[in-house]
Amino acid sequence: MNRYLQDGFAPVADELTAFDLRVTGTLPDHLDGRYLRIGPNPASDPGEAYHWFLGEGMVHGVRIEDGRARWYRNRWVRPDDGDFAPNTHVVQHAGRTMALVEAGSPPYELTEELDTVGRCGFAVDLAAGYTAHPHEDPATGELHAVSYSWTRGNKVDYSVLDTSGRIRRQVEVEVTGSPMMHDFGLTEHYAVIYDLPVTFDLDMAAGDPPRPVRRAAETARNRALGRDAAPDTVVEAAARGRGEPSRLPYSWDADYPARIGLLPREGTSADVRWFEIDPCYVFHTLNAYEDGDLVVIDAVRHERMFATDFTGPHEGLSSLVRFTVDTVAGTVREHRYDEHSQEFPRHDERLTGACHRYGWSVGFDGVASGDVVLKHDVHAGSTMARRLGAGKEVGEFCFVPHAHDAAEGAGVIMGYVHDRPSGLSDLVLLDAQTLEDVAAVHLPGRVPAGFHGSWAPAAGS
């Protein structure tokens, strides 16, 4: 059976609402807002060829106020006909809650209670869809994004939403072929772009075997085709699966160059400087910043992706690394922090684009997360590991400071944790520095293994 349809990945069938949730420990009094996270949750049987990235999105949220867990809700995102239900990230910007996905589909707005409103207003002005990983500049409050779609050929789009939620800037950037670009980095002066060897597989979209199991000549042909927008019939087949659950039409291309691009925030495609790196894939950036002539990028690096497993990201060790781009010498140094296999890195987002010291991530055991939460001190070069206990499955944790002006790392990290023996999940809060227990909000159901989330503070908090 497909691993992404069983155990902690198995979808849940019901939308639940529960009030005045039981809490173990003490919720900090200053927390006033919602913890939100989204993930794939197929509404019907998608079949054995199901790819984890393609399930309909379901949002899970907990409202915290005055030291109490007021409510829990889980809701499917209900898109218009023809749209894919966002399933990858949920963020708050300009007073709106947005459910996000990548690869050409539009973002959707949700209510405070997580019901679907409709397409976000700025979606009509996008060149083609949006990203799953926008980054907010803490100095300006603007939301930056690098978005890709197989309909765009060898073009990706850098955009900036202003504090009112309108597109202030949108720039087309030329890349090598048609890569999957899940995340990017943001520094004071640059958008950091990953042009890496997981690319649109035209034959796979049309129903043929994935690129890595075809002959090298077909690989070269596929790469060339990736420079142009895909034919409408192929796009429709990939998006809708011709009446059946579709495969994700991206795979590893061993002939594709791996490089990092620095796009000046106010520049154009012609201003991008490209720097070659060893072949790899990056889903997630921890943070990036500038240090004189150097651009420092902390990210989780995979040796390869979608080369042998075409149902989800399962290609071996993933490590937290530092790419240091020397803009004068034109070189990139790479340093691995530790040997934990991990994903879902997060930092204190008040320091997005600035020098950071701490980061948090989730330890992985094969395809699934284990019971380990990791805290990294990149200045000391050390990692602290906290095991939550046998039978626990940890999702992404995000950082929330004790106050707007608190020191870096002074706060809590929070995320959903599934308890296999009971079949239920908790929202767990840990001290961000010590990883000791702060509180656990006990939920009435299970939160399946999912993707990303965020703390959405209440207005004025």
C-alpha positions in Angstrom: 0.0 0.0 0.0 1.1 3.6 -0.7 3.0 4.7 2.4 1.5 8.2 2.2 -2.0 6.8 2.7 -1.4 4.9 5.9 -0.3 5.3 9.5 0.4 8.9 10.4 -0.1 10.0 6.8 -3.6 8.5 6.4 -6.2 11.2 5.7 -9.0 12.0 8.2 -12.6 11.9 7.0 -14.3 14.4 9.3 -14.2 18.2 9.8 -14.3 18.7 13.6 -15.0 21.7 15.9 -14.2 21.6 19.6 -14.2 24.3 22.3 -12.3 24.8 25.6 -9.7 22.2 24.9 -7.9 20.4 27.7 -4.4 21.7 28.4 -1.4 20.0 30.1 1.1 22.6 31.5 0.6 26.3 31.1 -0.1 28.3 28.0 1.8 31.6 28.1 -0.7 34.4 28.9 0.7 36.7 26.1 -0.2 34.3 23.3 -3.2 35.7 21.5 -3.9 34.2 18.1 -4.1 31.0 16.1 -1.7 28.2 15.3 -2.4 27.1 11.8 -1.0 24.3 9.7 -2.0 22.7 6.4 -1.3 19.4 4.6 -2.7 17.0 2.0 -5.8 15.1 3.0 -7.4 13.3 0.0 -11.2 13.4 0.2 -11.5 10.1 -1.8 -9.3 7.2 -2.5 -6.5 8.5 -4.8 -5.1 5.1 -5.8 -1.7 3.5 -5.3 0.1 5.9 -7.6 -0.8 8.8 -5.3 1.9 11.4 -4.7 1.8 13.0 -1.3 2.1 16.5 -2.7 -1.2 16.1 -4.6 -3.8 15.5 -1.9 -6.5 18.1 -1.3 -5.5 20.6 1.4 -6.9 20.6 4.9 -6.2 23.3 7.5 -5.9 22.5 11.2 -6.1 25.4 13.7 -6.1 26.1 17.4 -7.2 29.5 18.9 -5.2 30.5 22.0 -6.2 33.4 24.2 -5.7 34.4 27.9 -3.9 31.2 28.7 -6.7 29.0 27.3 -7.2 26.9 24.1 -10.5 28.3 22.9 -11.1 26.1 19.9 -9.8 23.6 17.4 -11.1 23.3 13.8 -10.0 21.4 10.8 -11.4 22.3 7.4 -10.8 21.3 3.8 -9.9 24.2 1.5 -12.7 24.3 -1.1 -11.5 25.8 -4.3 -13.5 26.9 -7.4 -14.0 24.4 -10.1 -10.8 23.8 -12.0 -8.4 25.0 -9.2 -6.2 22.8 -7.1 -7.0 22.9 -3.4 -4.0 24.6 -1.7 -2.2 22.1 0.6 1.3 23.4 1.4 1.4 26.5 3.6 -1.0 28.8 5.5 0.1 32.3 6.4 -1.4 35.6 7.5 -0.6 38.8 5.6 -2.4 42.2 5.4 -5.1 40.9 7.8 -5.9 37.9 5.6 -5.4 34.2 6.2 -4.0 32.6 3.0 -3.8 28.9 2.0 -0.9 28.5 -0.4 0.4 25.9 -2.9 2.9 26.2 -5.7 3.3 25.2 -9.4 0.7 27.5 -10.9 -2.4 27.2 -8.7 -3.8 30.4 -7.0 -3.8 31.1 -3.3 -7.1 31.1 -1.4 -8.3 33.3 1.4 -9.8 31.7 4.6 -12.0 33.1 7.4 -10.8 33.4 11.0 -12.7 30.1 11.5 -10.9 28.5 8.5 -13.8 28.4 6.1 -12.9 29.1 2.4 -13.7 32.6 1.2 -12.3 32.3 -2.4 -9.3 33.2 -4.4 -7.0 35.9 -2.9 -7.7 39.2 -4.6 -4.1 39.6 -5.8 -4.3 36.3 -7.7 -5.8 37.9 -10.8 -2.6 40.0 -11.2 -0.1 37.0 -10.9 1.7 35.9 -14.0 1.0 32.2 -13.1 0.1 31.1 -9.6 2.0 31.7 -6.4 4.6 30.1 -4.2 4.2 27.9 -1.1 7.0 29.8 0.7 6.7 33.6 0.7 9.0 35.4 3.1 8.0 38.6 4.9 10.6 41.4 5.3 10.4 42.3 9.0 11.6 45.9 8.2 8.9 46.7 5.6 6.2 44.2 6.2 6.1 43.3 2.5 5.8 39.7 1.4 8.3 38.5 -1.1 7.9 35.4 -3.3 9.5 33.4 -6.1 6.9 31.4 -8.0 7.2 28.7 -10.7 4.8 26.7 -12.9 5.3 24.2 -15.7 3.2 26.5 -17.8 6.0 29.1 -17.7 8.7 27.1 -19.4 12.1 28.4 -18.3 10.6 31.5 -16.5 10.0 32.0 -12.8 8.4 35.1 -11.2 9.6 37.2 -8.4 6.9 39.3 -6.8 6.4 41.6 -3.8 3.1 42.1 -2.0 2.8 45.4 -0.1 1.3 45.8 3.4 -2.2 46.2 1.9 -1.9 42.8 0.1 -1.5 44.3 -3.4 1.3 43.4 -5.9 3.9 46.1 -5.8 6.4 44.5 -8.0 6.5 41.4 -10.4 9.6 40.4 -12.3 10.1 37.6 -14.8 13.4 35.7 -14.3 14.9 33.2 -16.8 16.3 29.9 -15.5 17.9 26.9 -17.2 14.9 24.8 -17.8 11.7 24.2 -15.9 12.7 23.5 -12.2 10.6 22.7 -9.2 11.4 25.8 -7.0 9.7 25.1 -3.6 11.4 27.8 -1.6 13.9 30.7 -2.0 15.9 32.9 0.3 15.6 36.6 1.2 18.4 38.9 2.2 18.7 42.7 2.7 19.4 43.2 -1.0 18.7 39.9 -2.8 16.2 37.2 -3.6 18.2 33.9 -3.5 17.0 31.6 -6.2 17.6 27.8 -6.4 17.9 26.5 -10.0 18.3 22.8 -9.2 18.0 19.4 -11.0 14.4 18.5 -10.1 12.6 19.6 -13.3 9.3 19.3 -15.2 9.2 15.9 -16.9 7.1 16.3 -20.0 6.8 12.6 -20.9 5.9 11.8 -17.3 3.1 14.3 -17.4 1.9 12.6 -20.6 1.8 9.2 -18.9 5.2 7.8 -19.8 7.8 6.5 -17.3 9.7 9.0 -15.2 12.9 10.6 -16.5 15.4 8.6 -14.4 14.2 5.3 -15.8 14.4 6.4 -19.4 17.4 6.5 -21.7 19.8 9.5 -21.6 18.8 10.7 -25.0 15.2 11.1 -23.8 16.5 13.0 -20.8 18.3 15.5 -23.0 15.2 15.9 -25.2 13.0 16.4 -22.1 15.4 19.1 -20.8 15.2 21.0 -24.1 11.4 20.9 -24.1 11.4 22.2 -20.6 12.6 25.6 -21.9 9.2 26.2 -23.5 5.8 26.4 -22.0 4.2 22.9 -22.0 1.4 22.2 -24.5 -2.1 22.9 -23.1 -3.1 19.2 -23.4 -0.1 18.1 -21.3 -0.8 20.8 -18.7 -4.4 19.7 -18.4 -3.3 16.0 -18.2 -0.8 16.8 -15.4 -3.2 19.0 -13.5 -6.3 16.9 -13.7 -4.9 13.4 -14.3 -7.2 12.7 -17.2 -9.9 11.6 -14.7 -7.5 9.7 -12.5 -5.1 10.9 -9.7 -2.2 12.4 -11.4 1.5 11.8 -10.8 3.7 14.8 -9.9 5.3 15.5 -13.2 8.8 16.4 -11.8 11.8 14.2 -11.5 15.6 14.2 -11.1 17.6 15.3 -14.2 21.2 14.3 -13.8 22.2 16.5 -16.7 20.7 19.7 -15.3 23.1 22.2 -13.8 22.8 23.1 -10.1 23.2 26.7 -9.2 22.2 29.5 -6.9 21.2 32.9 -8.3 21.3 36.3 -6.6 18.5 38.6 -7.9 18.8 42.2 -6.7 15.5 43.1 -5.1 14.9 45.9 -7.5 16.7 44.3 -10.4 15.7 42.3 -13.5 16.5 38.9 -14.9 19.6 40.4 -16.6 20.9 41.4 -13.2 20.9 37.9 -11.7 24.4 36.5 -10.8 24.6 32.7 -11.0 26.9 30.5 -8.9 27.4 26.8 -9.6 27.1 24.3 -6.7 27.3 20.5 -6.5 24.2 18.7 -7.6 21.5 18.6 -4.9 18.0 19.6 -4.1 16.7 22.1 -1.6 13.1 22.2 -0.4 13.6 24.7 2.5 15.7 27.6 3.5 16.3 28.2 7.2 17.4 31.8 6.6 19.8 33.8 4.5 21.7 37.1 5.0 24.6 39.2 3.8 28.0 39.5 5.4 30.0 42.1 3.4 30.8 40.5 0.1 29.4 37.1 1.3 25.8 35.8 1.0 25.2 33.2 3.7 22.4 30.6 3.1 21.4 28.0 5.7 19.2 25.3 4.1 18.4 21.6 4.2 20.2 19.8 1.4 19.1 16.6 -0.2 21.6 14.6 -2.3 18.9 14.1 -4.9 15.1 14.0 -5.1 12.5 12.1 -7.2 15.1 9.9 -8.7 13.8 6.5 -7.5 10.7 7.3 -5.4 7.8 9.0 -7.3 5.3 9.1 -4.5 7.1 11.5 -2.1 10.4 12.9 -0.9 12.3 9.8 0.1 15.8 9.7 -1.3 18.1 9.3 1.7 19.9 11.7 4.1 19.0 15.3 4.3 21.3 17.6 6.1 21.4 21.2 7.4 24.1 23.0 5.4 25.5 26.4 4.9 26.2 27.7 1.4 28.5 30.7 1.5 28.5 32.7 -1.7 31.6 34.8 -2.3 30.3 37.5 -4.7 33.9 38.7 -5.4 35.6 35.3 -6.0 32.5 33.9 -7.7 32.6 30.7 -5.6 30.4 28.9 -3.2 31.6 27.0 -0.1 29.4 24.4 1.5 29.5 23.3 5.2 27.4 20.6 6.8 26.4 21.3 10.4 25.6 17.8 11.7 24.6 14.3 10.7 20.9 14.4 11.7 18.6 13.6 8.8 16.0 16.4 9.1 13.6 18.8 7.4 11.2 21.7 8.1 13.8 24.2 9.3 12.5 27.4 10.9 14.1 30.4 12.5 13.1 33.5 14.5 11.4 35.3 11.6 12.0 38.7 13.1 15.5 38.1 11.7 14.5 37.1 8.1 17.3 38.5 5.9 19.6 39.3 8.9 22.3 37.3 10.7 20.7 34.6 12.9 22.1 32.3 15.5 19.3 29.7 16.2 17.2 27.4 14.1 14.8 24.6 14.8 14.0 21.5 12.7 12.5 18.0 12.8 14.5 14.8 12.8 13.5 12.2 10.3 13.6 8.4 10.4 13.3 7.3 6.9 10.2 8.6 5.1 8.4 9.7 8.3 9.3 12.2 11.0 10.3 10.6 14.3 10.0 11.9 17.8 13.0 14.3 17.6 13.0 18.1 17.7 16.3 19.7 16.9 17.7 23.1 18.0 20.7 24.4 16.1 23.2 27.1 17.3 25.0 28.0 14.1 27.4 30.3 15.9 28.6 27.6 18.3 28.2 24.9 15.7 26.1 22.7 18.1 22.8 20.9 17.9 20.5 20.0 20.8 18.1 17.0 20.3 14.9 16.5 22.3 13.0 13.2 22.0 9.4 13.5 22.8 8.9 9.8 23.5 8.2 6.5 21.9 5.1 6.5 19.6 5.3 10.3 19.0 5.4 11.7 15.4 6.5 15.3 15.2 5.4 17.8 12.6 7.0 21.2 11.8 7.5 23.5 14.7 7.5 27.3 14.3 9.0 29.9 16.6 6.9 32.5 18.5 8.8 35.2 20.6 7.7 36.1 24.1 7.5 39.7 23.0 8.2 41.8 19.9 11.5 43.1 21.4 12.5 39.8 23.1 16.0 38.5 22.4 16.5 36.0 19.5 15.2 32.6 20.5 13.4 33.9 23.7 10.1 32.3 23.2 8.4 29.0 22.4 8.3 26.7 19.4 4.9 25.0 18.6 3.7 22.3 16.4 1.4 19.3 16.1 2.5 15.9 17.5 0.7 12.7 16.7 0.5 10.0 19.4 0.4 6.6 17.7 -1.0 4.6 20.7 -4.0 6.9 21.2 -4.5 7.9 17.6 -4.8 11.5 18.6 -2.7 14.6 18.2 -1.6 17.5 20.5 -0.5 21.0 19.8 2.8 20.9 21.7 4.7 24.0 23.0 8.4 23.7 24.0 10.7 26.3 25.4 12.7 27.4 22.3 16.1 27.5 24.2 15.9 24.4 26.4 13.3 22.3 24.4 11.6 21.6 27.7 7.9 21.1 27.9 5.7 24.3 28.2 2.2 23.0 27.4 0.2 20.6 25.3 -3.2 21.3 23.9 -5.1 18.0 23.5 -7.0 17.7 20.3 -10.2 15.7 19.6 -8.7 14.0 16.6 -5.6 13.2 14.6 -3.7 15.7 12.5 -2.2 13.8 9.6 1.5 14.3 8.7 1.5 17.5 6.7 3.5 20.4 5.6 3.7 24.0 6.9 2.1 26.4 9.3 2.5 29.6 11.2 1.4 31.6 14.2 -1.2 34.1 13.2 -1.5 36.7 16.0 -4.8 38.4 16.7 -5.3 41.9 15.5 -3.4 44.3 17.7 -1.4 41.6 19.6 
